Each structure stands twice: as C-alpha cells, then as structure tokens.
Amino acid sequence: MRSSPLSKTEVKKLVAVCRKHGIELIPQVNLLGHQSADSHVKTLLEVYPEFDETPHVKMPEKYEWPNADGLYCKSYCPLHPDVHKVVFDMVD
C-alpha cells in the first residue's frame, strides 16, 4: 500500500494512458467508514476531528480485531451539519 498520494505529474500520466486506451478512470474515495487504518486516523478526521462519529473511542497503539470497543475502523458522522460540504467537495 502506498503511503503518499500520487503527484500531479503521475496523475496526468495515468489520465493520459487511460484516455489513450479508452479506459474510464474512477478515483476511489473512502467514504463514511474507513477513516482509520491500523492504529492511525486518516486525513479527513485528522483535519476535521469534529466529524468523528466515535470520538470517545481512542485509537489503540496496537490495533487488533476484534477489540473491546467493537470498532472495526473510524467513520465520519453523516449527521454533522458541516460534513457534507467537505465530503462532497472532495468527491467533486
């Protein structure tokens, strides 16, 4: 798994190859769930911790499943009044 995003140059190369071969490129965006991996919160909840659906559950130093909290991974709260503006802008 790659730990850093593609550079602008890499994205342009990828788009060019897809266009050349008639491939529709659909970016993957982890929505709702999947806002953490292992013991680390991902960028959306790092930048907007107020969107965390389970702020009372702290990420363990060593993640194991199943765990005492019953948490598979962090998710953002779809009821937060500001979350959709941010998430929809990301998707667009």
Summary of the structure (lengths in Angstrom):
residues: 92
radius of gyration: 16.3
end to end distance: 24.2
largest distance: 50.1
contacts: 172
relative contact order: 0.16
helix: 33%
strand: 7%
